[in-house]
Amino acid sequence: MLKNSGLQHERETVISFTEGDPTAHVRTASRAFFYKLVSHGYAPSFISVDERSAEFILPKKAVSIRRPRRQIWLLGRG
């Protein structure tokens, strides 16, 4: 449904929300992120005319910021 175009570093995803609004707005030009949202059951609220970006409105609780996993370095390997 979404066309990939342009260089990889130009395909951005922007997530925005306000404190008082229970929803988050996600705008993406990444085909992989688009299909990830669709596979989780979210339908795009808007797809651009040229099909190069899409917008989603989803519950704010669906957006999470996680701590990076700690990397465990194994000693004696090499």
mmJSON file of the N, C-alpha and C atoms, coordinates in Angstrom:
{"data_MODEL":{"atom_site":{
"group_PDB":["ATOM","ATOM","ATOM","ATOM","ATOM","ATOM","ATOM","ATOM","ATOM","ATOM","ATOM","ATOM","ATOM","ATOM","ATOM","ATOM","ATOM","ATOM","ATOM","ATOM","ATOM","ATOM","ATOM","ATOM","ATOM","ATOM","ATOM","ATOM","ATOM","ATOM","ATOM","ATOM","ATOM","ATOM","ATOM","ATOM","ATOM","ATOM","ATOM","ATOM","ATOM","ATOM","ATOM","ATOM","ATOM","ATOM","ATOM","ATOM","ATOM","ATOM","ATOM","ATOM","ATOM","ATOM","ATOM","ATOM","ATOM","ATOM","ATOM","ATOM","ATOM","ATOM","ATOM","ATOM","ATOM","ATOM","ATOM","ATOM","ATOM","ATOM","ATOM","ATOM","ATOM","ATOM","ATOM","ATOM","ATOM","ATOM","ATOM","ATOM","ATOM","ATOM","ATOM","ATOM","ATOM","ATOM","ATOM","ATOM","ATOM","ATOM","ATOM","ATOM","ATOM","ATOM","ATOM","ATOM","ATOM","ATOM","ATOM","ATOM","ATOM","ATOM","ATOM","ATOM","ATOM","ATOM","ATOM","ATOM","ATOM","ATOM","ATOM","ATOM","ATOM","ATOM","ATOM","ATOM","ATOM","ATOM","ATOM","ATOM","ATOM","ATOM","ATOM","ATOM","ATOM","ATOM","ATOM","ATOM","ATOM","ATOM","ATOM","ATOM","ATOM","ATOM","ATOM","ATOM","ATOM","ATOM","ATOM","ATOM","ATOM","ATOM","ATOM","ATOM","ATOM","ATOM","ATOM","ATOM","ATOM","ATOM","ATOM","ATOM","ATOM","ATOM","ATOM","ATOM","ATOM","ATOM","ATOM","ATOM","ATOM","ATOM","ATOM","ATOM","ATOM","ATOM","ATOM","ATOM","ATOM","ATOM","ATOM","ATOM","ATOM","ATOM","ATOM","ATOM","ATOM","ATOM","ATOM","ATOM","ATOM","ATOM","ATOM","ATOM","ATOM","ATOM","ATOM","ATOM","ATOM","ATOM","ATOM","ATOM","ATOM","ATOM","ATOM","ATOM","ATOM","ATOM","ATOM","ATOM","ATOM","ATOM","ATOM","ATOM","ATOM","ATOM","ATOM","ATOM","ATOM","ATOM","ATOM","ATOM","ATOM","ATOM","ATOM","ATOM","ATOM","ATOM","ATOM","ATOM","ATOM","ATOM","ATOM","ATOM","ATOM","ATOM","ATOM","ATOM","ATOM","ATOM","ATOM","ATOM","ATOM","ATOM"],
"id":[1,2,3,4,5,6,7,8,9,10,11,12,13,14,15,16,17,18,19,20,21,22,23,24,25,26,27,28,29,30,31,32,33,34,35,36,37,38,39,40,41,42,43,44,45,46,47,48,49,50,51,52,53,54,55,56,57,58,59,60,61,62,63,64,65,66,67,68,69,70,71,72,73,74,75,76,77,78,79,80,81,82,83,84,85,86,87,88,89,90,91,92,93,94,95,96,97,98,99,100,101,102,103,104,105,106,107,108,109,110,111,112,113,114,115,116,117,118,119,120,121,122,123,124,125,126,127,128,129,130,131,132,133,134,135,136,137,138,139,140,141,142,143,144,145,146,147,148,149,150,151,152,153,154,155,156,157,158,159,160,161,162,163,164,165,166,167,168,169,170,171,172,173,174,175,176,177,178,179,180,181,182,183,184,185,186,187,188,189,190,191,192,193,194,195,196,197,198,199,200,201,202,203,204,205,206,207,208,209,210,211,212,213,214,215,216,217,218,219,220,221,222,223,224,225,226,227,228,229,230,231,232,233,234],
"type_symbol":["N","C","C","N","C","C","N","C","C","N","C","C","N","C","C","N","C","C","N","C","C","N","C","C","N","C","C","N","C","C","N","C","C","N","C","C","N","C","C","N","C","C","N","C","C","N","C","C","N","C","C","N","C","C","N","C","C","N","C","C","N","C","C","N","C","C","N","C","C","N","C","C","N","C","C","N","C","C","N","C","C","N","C","C","N","C","C","N","C","C","N","C","C","N","C","C","N","C","C","N","C","C","N","C","C","N","C","C","N","C","C","N","C","C","N","C","C","N","C","C","N","C","C","N","C","C","N","C","C","N","C","C","N","C","C","N","C","C","N","C","C","N","C","C","N","C","C","N","C","C","N","C","C","N","C","C","N","C","C","N","C","C","N","C","C","N","C","C","N","C","C","N","C","C","N","C","C","N","C","C","N","C","C","N","C","C","N","C","C","N","C","C","N","C","C","N","C","C","N","C","C","N","C","C","N","C","C","N","C","C","N","C","C","N","C","C","N","C","C","N","C","C","N","C","C","N","C","C","N","C","C","N","C","C"],
"label_atom_id":["N","CA","C","N","CA","C","N","CA","C","N","CA","C","N","CA","C","N","CA","C","N","CA","C","N","CA","C","N","CA","C","N","CA","C","N","CA","C","N","CA","C","N","CA","C","N","CA","C","N","CA","C","N","CA","C","N","CA","C","N","CA","C","N","CA","C","N","CA","C","N","CA","C","N","CA","C","N","CA","C","N","CA","C","N","CA","C","N","CA","C","N","CA","C","N","CA","C","N","CA","C","N","CA","C","N","CA","C","N","CA","C","N","CA","C","N","CA","C","N","CA","C","N","CA","C","N","CA","C","N","CA","C","N","CA","C","N","CA","C","N","CA","C","N","CA","C","N","CA","C","N","CA","C","N","CA","C","N","CA","C","N","CA","C","N","CA","C","N","CA","C","N","CA","C","N","CA","C","N","CA","C","N","CA","C","N","CA","C","N","CA","C","N","CA","C","N","CA","C","N","CA","C","N","CA","C","N","CA","C","N","CA","C","N","CA","C","N","CA","C","N","CA","C","N","CA","C","N","CA","C","N","CA","C","N","CA","C","N","CA","C","N","CA","C","N","CA","C","N","CA","C","N","CA","C","N","CA","C","N","CA","C","N","CA","C","N","CA","C","N","CA","C"],
"label_alt_id":[null,null,null,null,null,null,null,null,null,null,null,null,null,null,null,null,null,null,null,null,null,null,null,null,null,null,null,null,null,null,null,null,null,null,null,null,null,null,null,null,null,null,null,null,null,null,null,null,null,null,null,null,null,null,null,null,null,null,null,null,null,null,null,null,null,null,null,null,null,null,null,null,null,null,null,null,null,null,null,null,null,null,null,null,null,null,null,null,null,null,null,null,null,null,null,null,null,null,null,null,null,null,null,null,null,null,null,null,null,null,null,null,null,null,null,null,null,null,null,null,null,null,null,null,null,null,null,null,null,null,null,null,null,null,null,null,null,null,null,null,null,null,null,null,null,null,null,null,null,null,null,null,null,null,null,null,null,null,null,null,null,null,null,null,null,null,null,null,null,null,null,null,null,null,null,null,null,null,null,null,null,null,null,null,null,null,null,null,null,null,null,null,null,null,null,null,null,null,null,null,null,null,null,null,null,null,null,null,null,null,null,null,null,null,null,null,null,null,null,null,null,null,null,null,null,null,null,null,null,null,null,null,null,null],
"label_comp_id":["MET","MET","MET","LEU","LEU","LEU","LYS","LYS","LYS","ASN","ASN","ASN","SER","SER","SER","GLY","GLY","GLY","LEU","LEU","LEU","GLN","GLN","GLN","HIS","HIS","HIS","GLU","GLU","GLU","ARG","ARG","ARG","GLU","GLU","GLU","THR","THR","THR","VAL","VAL","VAL","ILE","ILE","ILE","SER","SER","SER","PHE","PHE","PHE","THR","THR","THR","GLU","GLU","GLU","GLY","GLY","GLY","ASP","ASP","ASP","PRO","PRO","PRO","THR","THR","THR","ALA","ALA","ALA","HIS","HIS","HIS","VAL","VAL","VAL","ARG","ARG","ARG","THR","THR","THR","ALA","ALA","ALA","SER","SER","SER","ARG","ARG","ARG","ALA","ALA","ALA","PHE","PHE","PHE","PHE","PHE","PHE","TYR","TYR","TYR","LYS","LYS","LYS","LEU","LEU","LEU","VAL","VAL","VAL","SER","SER","SER","HIS","HIS","HIS","GLY","GLY","GLY","TYR","TYR","TYR","ALA","ALA","ALA","PRO","PRO","PRO","SER","SER","SER","PHE","PHE","PHE","ILE","ILE","ILE","SER","SER","SER","VAL","VAL","VAL","ASP","ASP","ASP","GLU","GLU","GLU","ARG","ARG","ARG","SER","SER","SER","ALA","ALA","ALA","GLU","GLU","GLU","PHE","PHE","PHE","ILE","ILE","ILE","LEU","LEU","LEU","PRO","PRO","PRO","LYS","LYS","LYS","LYS","LYS","LYS","ALA","ALA","ALA","VAL","VAL","VAL","SER","SER","SER","ILE","ILE","ILE","ARG","ARG","ARG","ARG","ARG","ARG","PRO","PRO","PRO","ARG","ARG","ARG","ARG","ARG","ARG","GLN","GLN","GLN","ILE","ILE","ILE","TRP","TRP","TRP","LEU","LEU","LEU","LEU","LEU","LEU","GLY","GLY","GLY","ARG","ARG","ARG","GLY","GLY","GLY"],
"label_asym_id":["A","A","A","A","A","A","A","A","A","A","A","A","A","A","A","A","A","A","A","A","A","A","A","A","A","A","A","A","A","A","A","A","A","A","A","A","A","A","A","A","A","A","A","A","A","A","A","A","A","A","A","A","A","A","A","A","A","A","A","A","A","A","A","A","A","A","A","A","A","A","A","A","A","A","A","A","A","A","A","A","A","A","A","A","A","A","A","A","A","A","A","A","A","A","A","A","A","A","A","A","A","A","A","A","A","A","A","A","A","A","A","A","A","A","A","A","A","A","A","A","A","A","A","A","A","A","A","A","A","A","A","A","A","A","A","A","A","A","A","A","A","A","A","A","A","A","A","A","A","A","A","A","A","A","A","A","A","A","A","A","A","A","A","A","A","A","A","A","A","A","A","A","A","A","A","A","A","A","A","A","A","A","A","A","A","A","A","A","A","A","A","A","A","A","A","A","A","A","A","A","A","A","A","A","A","A","A","A","A","A","A","A","A","A","A","A","A","A","A","A","A","A","A","A","A","A","A","A","A","A","A","A","A","A"],
"label_entity_id":["1","1","1","1","1","1","1","1","1","1","1","1","1","1","1","1","1","1","1","1","1","1","1","1","1","1","1","1","1","1","1","1","1","1","1","1","1","1","1","1","1","1","1","1","1","1","1","1","1","1","1","1","1","1","1","1","1","1","1","1","1","1","1","1","1","1","1","1","1","1","1","1","1","1","1","1","1","1","1","1","1","1","1","1","1","1","1","1","1","1","1","1","1","1","1","1","1","1","1","1","1","1","1","1","1","1","1","1","1","1","1","1","1","1","1","1","1","1","1","1","1","1","1","1","1","1","1","1","1","1","1","1","1","1","1","1","1","1","1","1","1","1","1","1","1","1","1","1","1","1","1","1","1","1","1","1","1","1","1","1","1","1","1","1","1","1","1","1","1","1","1","1","1","1","1","1","1","1","1","1","1","1","1","1","1","1","1","1","1","1","1","1","1","1","1","1","1","1","1","1","1","1","1","1","1","1","1","1","1","1","1","1","1","1","1","1","1","1","1","1","1","1","1","1","1","1","1","1","1","1","1","1","1","1"],
"label_seq_id":[1,1,1,2,2,2,3,3,3,4,4,4,5,5,5,6,6,6,7,7,7,8,8,8,9,9,9,10,10,10,11,11,11,12,12,12,13,13,13,14,14,14,15,15,15,16,16,16,17,17,17,18,18,18,19,19,19,20,20,20,21,21,21,22,22,22,23,23,23,24,24,24,25,25,25,26,26,26,27,27,27,28,28,28,29,29,29,30,30,30,31,31,31,32,32,32,33,33,33,34,34,34,35,35,35,36,36,36,37,37,37,38,38,38,39,39,39,40,40,40,41,41,41,42,42,42,43,43,43,44,44,44,45,45,45,46,46,46,47,47,47,48,48,48,49,49,49,50,50,50,51,51,51,52,52,52,53,53,53,54,54,54,55,55,55,56,56,56,57,57,57,58,58,58,59,59,59,60,60,60,61,61,61,62,62,62,63,63,63,64,64,64,65,65,65,66,66,66,67,67,67,68,68,68,69,69,69,70,70,70,71,71,71,72,72,72,73,73,73,74,74,74,75,75,75,76,76,76,77,77,77,78,78,78],
"pdbx_PDB_ins_code":[null,null,null,null,null,null,null,null,null,null,null,null,null,null,null,null,null,null,null,null,null,null,null,null,null,null,null,null,null,null,null,null,null,null,null,null,null,null,null,null,null,null,null,null,null,null,null,null,null,null,null,null,null,null,null,null,null,null,null,null,null,null,null,null,null,null,null,null,null,null,null,null,null,null,null,null,null,null,null,null,null,null,null,null,null,null,null,null,null,null,null,null,null,null,null,null,null,null,null,null,null,null,null,null,null,null,null,null,null,null,null,null,null,null,null,null,null,null,null,null,null,null,null,null,null,null,null,null,null,null,null,null,null,null,null,null,null,null,null,null,null,null,null,null,null,null,null,null,null,null,null,null,null,null,null,null,null,null,null,null,null,null,null,null,null,null,null,null,null,null,null,null,null,null,null,null,null,null,null,null,null,null,null,null,null,null,null,null,null,null,null,null,null,null,null,null,null,null,null,null,null,null,null,null,null,null,null,null,null,null,null,null,null,null,null,null,null,null,null,null,null,null,null,null,null,null,null,null,null,null,null,null,null,null],
"Cartn_x":[0.813,0.0,0.859,1.923,2.795,4.013,4.367,5.513,6.768,7.853,9.136,9.762,10.253,10.951,11.938,12.921,13.917,14.929,15.895,16.947,16.424,17.088,16.632,16.619,17.617,17.649,16.608,15.919,14.861,13.48,13.362,12.076,11.929,11.204,11.12,9.764,9.735,8.505,8.45,7.339,7.165,5.974,6.206,5.156,4.926,3.688,3.404,2.134,2.162,0.986,1.115,-0.035,-0.046,-0.515,-0.233,-0.587,-2.097,-2.883,-4.319,-5.088,-4.451,-5.126,-4.819,-5.812,-5.56,-5.024,-4.872,-4.393,-3.027,-2.317,-1.038,-1.194,-0.516,-0.551,0.806,0.752,1.973,1.935,2.969,3.11,4.391,4.29,5.45,5.596,6.833,7.17,7.941,8.028,8.726,7.742,8.023,7.148,7.137,8.294,8.382,7.563,7.667,6.909,5.419,5.063,3.666,3.068,3.757,3.238,3.26,4.17,4.182,2.925,2.553,1.343,0.091,0.046,-1.108,-1.221,-0.094,-0.135,-0.56,-0.395,-0.858,-2.32,-2.978,-4.404,-4.781,-3.83,-4.128,-4.338,-5.397,-5.698,-5.235,-4.653,-4.235,-5.435,-5.32,-6.4,-6.242,-5.04,-4.773,-3.575,-3.689,-2.562,-2.407,-1.184,-0.949,-1.335,-1.58,-2.014,-0.978,0.293,1.339,1.715,1.006,1.188,2.617,3.225,4.583,4.623,3.489,3.427,2.004,1.891,0.581,0.53,-0.682,-0.885,-1.787,-1.473,-2.256,-2.628,-3.794,-4.186,-4.394,-3.633,-3.726,-3.706,-4.106,-4.11,-2.7,-2.61,-1.304,-0.598,-1.362,-0.744,-0.083,-0.351,0.298,1.739,2.082,3.441,4.231,5.354,6.17,7.635,8.308,9.741,10.385,11.204,11.825,13.292,13.795,15.224,15.968,17.124,17.901,18.348,18.378,18.834,20.328,20.723,22.149,22.821,23.978,24.747,25.664,25.653,26.499,27.705,28.835,30.072,30.614,30.845,31.367,32.88,33.418,34.865,35.448,36.61,37.29,36.922,36.075,35.725,36.587,36.923,37.661,38.546],
"Cartn_y":[-1.189,0.0,1.256,1.278,2.445,2.209,3.197,3.081,3.596,2.863,3.345,4.214,5.336,6.19,7.037,7.492,8.321,7.479,8.161,7.492,7.045,6.032,5.467,6.498,7.377,8.362,9.47,9.495,10.478,9.954,8.657,8.076,8.169,9.166,9.407,8.998,8.814,8.555,9.571,10.283,11.317,10.921,10.876,10.561,11.812,12.289,13.485,13.284,13.835,13.816,14.927,15.313,16.333,15.695,16.357,15.83,15.65,16.565,16.516,15.626,15.17,14.368,12.887,12.014,10.585,9.845,10.554,9.89,10.42,9.589,9.975,9.971,10.891,10.978,10.506,9.547,8.986,9.236,9.888,10.104,9.402,8.525,7.755,7.702,7.688,7.47,6.16,5.417,4.136,3.013,2.264,1.163,0.084,-0.209,-1.233,-0.827,0.44,0.895,0.936,1.293,1.293,-0.102,-1.118,-2.477,-3.011,-2.528,-2.927,-2.414,-1.172,-0.616,-1.33,-1.598,-2.289,-3.704,-4.399,-5.765,-5.82,-4.687,-4.624,-4.172,-4.014,-3.714,-2.258,-1.378,0.037,0.354,1.08,1.471,2.905,3.187,4.571,5.5,6.664,7.654,8.504,8.517,9.306,8.708,8.555,8.157,9.252,9.733,10.839,10.429,11.417,11.181,10.359,10.644,9.903,8.589,8.252,7.011,6.852,7.955,7.897,8.132,8.502,8.663,8.384,8.085,7.792,8.315,8.58,9.024,8.035,7.831,6.959,7.739,7.441,7.967,6.747,6.679,5.53,5.966,5.076,5.452,5.789,6.788,7.219,6.103,5.226,4.137,3.105,3.159,2.255,2.689,3.919,4.434,4.207,3.535,3.315,3.564,4.14,4.373,3.386,2.54,1.521,1.828,1.328,1.452,0.513,0.932,0.012,-1.203,-2.343,-3.536,-3.428,-3.888,-3.894,-4.984,-4.67,-5.685,-6.365,-7.653,-8.428,-8.9,-8.433,-8.811,-10.087,-11.062,-12.327,-12.276,-12.524,-12.509,-13.848,-13.804,-15.044,-15.572,-14.839,-15.262,-14.499,-15.122,-14.36,-15.199],
"Cartn_z":[0.0,0.0,0.0,0.796,0.878,0.003,-0.783,-1.675,-0.982,-1.134,-0.636,-1.713,-1.313,-2.257,-1.484,-2.172,-1.517,-0.764,-0.226,0.524,1.877,2.436,3.698,4.819,4.874,5.961,5.781,4.643,4.424,4.798,5.065,5.443,6.956,7.403,8.835,9.395,10.701,11.441,12.576,12.657,13.676,14.551,15.857,16.824,17.667,17.723,18.517,19.324,20.527,21.386,22.409,22.962,23.997,25.299,26.394,27.713,27.87,27.339,27.544,26.586,25.528,24.509,24.73,24.725,24.957,23.737,22.611,21.398,20.978,20.221,19.635,18.125,17.461,16.006,15.479,14.573,14.005,12.51,11.998,10.558,10.133,9.144,8.74,7.225,6.785,5.383,5.241,6.333,6.339,6.041,4.998,4.624,5.713,6.295,7.34,8.567,8.991,10.159,9.855,8.625,8.192,8.365,7.847,7.931,9.365,10.178,11.587,12.293,12.045,12.65,12.13,10.837,10.252,10.806,10.957,11.474,12.942,13.658,15.048,15.14,14.006,13.994,13.853,13.6,13.436,11.957,11.658,10.288,10.062,8.909,8.663,8.544,9.146,9.047,7.794,7.243,6.04,5.308,4.0,3.149,2.112,1.939,1.007,-0.415,-1.254,-2.625,-3.393,-3.17,-3.876,-3.173,-2.101,-1.338,-0.805,-0.391,0.139,1.655,2.244,3.697,4.165,5.448,6.029,7.455,7.919,9.291,10.013,11.281,12.143,13.39,13.952,15.251,16.134,17.211,18.093,19.542,20.448,21.866,22.342,23.179,23.669,24.437,25.07,25.82,24.903,23.595,22.646,22.354,22.713,22.508,23.785,23.674,24.866,24.551,25.518,25.429,26.386,25.861,26.698,26.919,28.03,28.277,27.342,26.9,26.061,26.871,26.215,26.908,27.169,28.335,28.652,27.86,27.362,26.655,27.652,27.623,28.527,27.737,28.166,27.504,28.137,27.339,27.839,27.882,29.061,29.214,28.806,28.291,27.927,26.549,25.834,24.474,23.491,22.467,21.47,20.732],
"occupancy":[1.0,1.0,1.0,1.0,1.0,1.0,1.0,1.0,1.0,1.0,1.0,1.0,1.0,1.0,1.0,1.0,1.0,1.0,1.0,1.0,1.0,1.0,1.0,1.0,1.0,1.0,1.0,1.0,1.0,1.0,1.0,1.0,1.0,1.0,1.0,1.0,1.0,1.0,1.0,1.0,1.0,1.0,1.0,1.0,1.0,1.0,1.0,1.0,1.0,1.0,1.0,1.0,1.0,1.0,1.0,1.0,1.0,1.0,1.0,1.0,1.0,1.0,1.0,1.0,1.0,1.0,1.0,1.0,1.0,1.0,1.0,1.0,1.0,1.0,1.0,1.0,1.0,1.0,1.0,1.0,1.0,1.0,1.0,1.0,1.0,1.0,1.0,1.0,1.0,1.0,1.0,1.0,1.0,1.0,1.0,1.0,1.0,1.0,1.0,1.0,1.0,1.0,1.0,1.0,1.0,1.0,1.0,1.0,1.0,1.0,1.0,1.0,1.0,1.0,1.0,1.0,1.0,1.0,1.0,1.0,1.0,1.0,1.0,1.0,1.0,1.0,1.0,1.0,1.0,1.0,1.0,1.0,1.0,1.0,1.0,1.0,1.0,1.0,1.0,1.0,1.0,1.0,1.0,1.0,1.0,1.0,1.0,1.0,1.0,1.0,1.0,1.0,1.0,1.0,1.0,1.0,1.0,1.0,1.0,1.0,1.0,1.0,1.0,1.0,1.0,1.0,1.0,1.0,1.0,1.0,1.0,1.0,1.0,1.0,1.0,1.0,1.0,1.0,1.0,1.0,1.0,1.0,1.0,1.0,1.0,1.0,1.0,1.0,1.0,1.0,1.0,1.0,1.0,1.0,1.0,1.0,1.0,1.0,1.0,1.0,1.0,1.0,1.0,1.0,1.0,1.0,1.0,1.0,1.0,1.0,1.0,1.0,1.0,1.0,1.0,1.0,1.0,1.0,1.0,1.0,1.0,1.0,1.0,1.0,1.0,1.0,1.0,1.0,1.0,1.0,1.0,1.0,1.0,1.0],
"B_iso_or_equiv":[0.0,0.0,0.0,0.0,0.0,0.0,0.0,0.0,0.0,0.0,0.0,0.0,0.0,0.0,0.0,0.0,0.0,0.0,0.0,0.0,0.0,0.0,0.0,0.0,0.0,0.0,0.0,0.0,0.0,0.0,0.0,0.0,0.0,0.0,0.0,0.0,0.0,0.0,0.0,0.0,0.0,0.0,0.0,0.0,0.0,0.0,0.0,0.0,0.0,0.0,0.0,0.0,0.0,0.0,0.0,0.0,0.0,0.0,0.0,0.0,0.0,0.0,0.0,0.0,0.0,0.0,0.0,0.0,0.0,0.0,0.0,0.0,0.0,0.0,0.0,0.0,0.0,0.0,0.0,0.0,0.0,0.0,0.0,0.0,0.0,0.0,0.0,0.0,0.0,0.0,0.0,0.0,0.0,0.0,0.0,0.0,0.0,0.0,0.0,0.0,0.0,0.0,0.0,0.0,0.0,0.0,0.0,0.0,0.0,0.0,0.0,0.0,0.0,0.0,0.0,0.0,0.0,0.0,0.0,0.0,0.0,0.0,0.0,0.0,0.0,0.0,0.0,0.0,0.0,0.0,0.0,0.0,0.0,0.0,0.0,0.0,0.0,0.0,0.0,0.0,0.0,0.0,0.0,0.0,0.0,0.0,0.0,0.0,0.0,0.0,0.0,0.0,0.0,0.0,0.0,0.0,0.0,0.0,0.0,0.0,0.0,0.0,0.0,0.0,0.0,0.0,0.0,0.0,0.0,0.0,0.0,0.0,0.0,0.0,0.0,0.0,0.0,0.0,0.0,0.0,0.0,0.0,0.0,0.0,0.0,0.0,0.0,0.0,0.0,0.0,0.0,0.0,0.0,0.0,0.0,0.0,0.0,0.0,0.0,0.0,0.0,0.0,0.0,0.0,0.0,0.0,0.0,0.0,0.0,0.0,0.0,0.0,0.0,0.0,0.0,0.0,0.0,0.0,0.0,0.0,0.0,0.0,0.0,0.0,0.0,0.0,0.0,0.0,0.0,0.0,0.0,0.0,0.0,0.0],
"pdbx_formal_charge":[null,null,null,null,null,null,null,null,null,null,null,null,null,null,null,null,null,null,null,null,null,null,null,null,null,null,null,null,null,null,null,null,null,null,null,null,null,null,null,null,null,null,null,null,null,null,null,null,null,null,null,null,null,null,null,null,null,null,null,null,null,null,null,null,null,null,null,null,null,null,null,null,null,null,null,null,null,null,null,null,null,null,null,null,null,null,null,null,null,null,null,null,null,null,null,null,null,null,null,null,null,null,null,null,null,null,null,null,null,null,null,null,null,null,null,null,null,null,null,null,null,null,null,null,null,null,null,null,null,null,null,null,null,null,null,null,null,null,null,null,null,null,null,null,null,null,null,null,null,null,null,null,null,null,null,null,null,null,null,null,null,null,null,null,null,null,null,null,null,null,null,null,null,null,null,null,null,null,null,null,null,null,null,null,null,null,null,null,null,null,null,null,null,null,null,null,null,null,null,null,null,null,null,null,null,null,null,null,null,null,null,null,null,null,null,null,null,null,null,null,null,null,null,null,null,null,null,null,null,null,null,null,null,null],
"auth_seq_id":[1,1,1,2,2,2,3,3,3,4,4,4,5,5,5,6,6,6,7,7,7,8,8,8,9,9,9,10,10,10,11,11,11,12,12,12,13,13,13,14,14,14,15,15,15,16,16,16,17,17,17,18,18,18,19,19,19,20,20,20,21,21,21,22,22,22,23,23,23,24,24,24,25,25,25,26,26,26,27,27,27,28,28,28,29,29,29,30,30,30,31,31,31,32,32,32,33,33,33,34,34,34,35,35,35,36,36,36,37,37,37,38,38,38,39,39,39,40,40,40,41,41,41,42,42,42,43,43,43,44,44,44,45,45,45,46,46,46,47,47,47,48,48,48,49,49,49,50,50,50,51,51,51,52,52,52,53,53,53,54,54,54,55,55,55,56,56,56,57,57,57,58,58,58,59,59,59,60,60,60,61,61,61,62,62,62,63,63,63,64,64,64,65,65,65,66,66,66,67,67,67,68,68,68,69,69,69,70,70,70,71,71,71,72,72,72,73,73,73,74,74,74,75,75,75,76,76,76,77,77,77,78,78,78],
"auth_comp_id":["MET","MET","MET","LEU","LEU","LEU","LYS","LYS","LYS","ASN","ASN","ASN","SER","SER","SER","GLY","GLY","GLY","LEU","LEU","LEU","GLN","GLN","GLN","HIS","HIS","HIS","GLU","GLU","GLU","ARG","ARG","ARG","GLU","GLU","GLU","THR","THR","THR","VAL","VAL","VAL","ILE","ILE","ILE","SER","SER","SER","PHE","PHE","PHE","THR","THR","THR","GLU","GLU","GLU","GLY","GLY","GLY","ASP","ASP","ASP","PRO","PRO","PRO","THR","THR","THR","ALA","ALA","ALA","HIS","HIS","HIS","VAL","VAL","VAL","ARG","ARG","ARG","THR","THR","THR","ALA","ALA","ALA","SER","SER","SER","ARG","ARG","ARG","ALA","ALA","ALA","PHE","PHE","PHE","PHE","PHE","PHE","TYR","TYR","TYR","LYS","LYS","LYS","LEU","LEU","LEU","VAL","VAL","VAL","SER","SER","SER","HIS","HIS","HIS","GLY","GLY","GLY","TYR","TYR","TYR","ALA","ALA","ALA","PRO","PRO","PRO","SER","SER","SER","PHE","PHE","PHE","ILE","ILE","ILE","SER","SER","SER","VAL","VAL","VAL","ASP","ASP","ASP","GLU","GLU","GLU","ARG","ARG","ARG","SER","SER","SER","ALA","ALA","ALA","GLU","GLU","GLU","PHE","PHE","PHE","ILE","ILE","ILE","LEU","LEU","LEU","PRO","PRO","PRO","LYS","LYS","LYS","LYS","LYS","LYS","ALA","ALA","ALA","VAL","VAL","VAL","SER","SER","SER","ILE","ILE","ILE","ARG","ARG","ARG","ARG","ARG","ARG","PRO","PRO","PRO","ARG","ARG","ARG","ARG","ARG","ARG","GLN","GLN","GLN","ILE","ILE","ILE","TRP","TRP","TRP","LEU","LEU","LEU","LEU","LEU","LEU","GLY","GLY","GLY","ARG","ARG","ARG","GLY","GLY","GLY"],
"auth_asym_id":["A","A","A","A","A","A","A","A","A","A","A","A","A","A","A","A","A","A","A","A","A","A","A","A","A","A","A","A","A","A","A","A","A","A","A","A","A","A","A","A","A","A","A","A","A","A","A","A","A","A","A","A","A","A","A","A","A","A","A","A","A","A","A","A","A","A","A","A","A","A","A","A","A","A","A","A","A","A","A","A","A","A","A","A","A","A","A","A","A","A","A","A","A","A","A","A","A","A","A","A","A","A","A","A","A","A","A","A","A","A","A","A","A","A","A","A","A","A","A","A","A","A","A","A","A","A","A","A","A","A","A","A","A","A","A","A","A","A","A","A","A","A","A","A","A","A","A","A","A","A","A","A","A","A","A","A","A","A","A","A","A","A","A","A","A","A","A","A","A","A","A","A","A","A","A","A","A","A","A","A","A","A","A","A","A","A","A","A","A","A","A","A","A","A","A","A","A","A","A","A","A","A","A","A","A","A","A","A","A","A","A","A","A","A","A","A","A","A","A","A","A","A","A","A","A","A","A","A","A","A","A","A","A","A"],
"auth_atom_id":["N","CA","C","N","CA","C","N","CA","C","N","CA","C","N","CA","C","N","CA","C","N","CA","C","N","CA","C","N","CA","C","N","CA","C","N","CA","C","N","CA","C","N","CA","C","N","CA","C","N","CA","C","N","CA","C","N","CA","C","N","CA","C","N","CA","C","N","CA","C","N","CA","C","N","CA","C","N","CA","C","N","CA","C","N","CA","C","N","CA","C","N","CA","C","N","CA","C","N","CA","C","N","CA","C","N","CA","C","N","CA","C","N","CA","C","N","CA","C","N","CA","C","N","CA","C","N","CA","C","N","CA","C","N","CA","C","N","CA","C","N","CA","C","N","CA","C","N","CA","C","N","CA","C","N","CA","C","N","CA","C","N","CA","C","N","CA","C","N","CA","C","N","CA","C","N","CA","C","N","CA","C","N","CA","C","N","CA","C","N","CA","C","N","CA","C","N","CA","C","N","CA","C","N","CA","C","N","CA","C","N","CA","C","N","CA","C","N","CA","C","N","CA","C","N","CA","C","N","CA","C","N","CA","C","N","CA","C","N","CA","C","N","CA","C","N","CA","C","N","CA","C","N","CA","C","N","CA","C","N","CA","C","N","CA","C","N","CA","C","N","CA","C"],
"pdbx_PDB_model_num":[1,1,1,1,1,1,1,1,1,1,1,1,1,1,1,1,1,1,1,1,1,1,1,1,1,1,1,1,1,1,1,1,1,1,1,1,1,1,1,1,1,1,1,1,1,1,1,1,1,1,1,1,1,1,1,1,1,1,1,1,1,1,1,1,1,1,1,1,1,1,1,1,1,1,1,1,1,1,1,1,1,1,1,1,1,1,1,1,1,1,1,1,1,1,1,1,1,1,1,1,1,1,1,1,1,1,1,1,1,1,1,1,1,1,1,1,1,1,1,1,1,1,1,1,1,1,1,1,1,1,1,1,1,1,1,1,1,1,1,1,1,1,1,1,1,1,1,1,1,1,1,1,1,1,1,1,1,1,1,1,1,1,1,1,1,1,1,1,1,1,1,1,1,1,1,1,1,1,1,1,1,1,1,1,1,1,1,1,1,1,1,1,1,1,1,1,1,1,1,1,1,1,1,1,1,1,1,1,1,1,1,1,1,1,1,1,1,1,1,1,1,1,1,1,1,1,1,1,1,1,1,1,1,1]
}}}
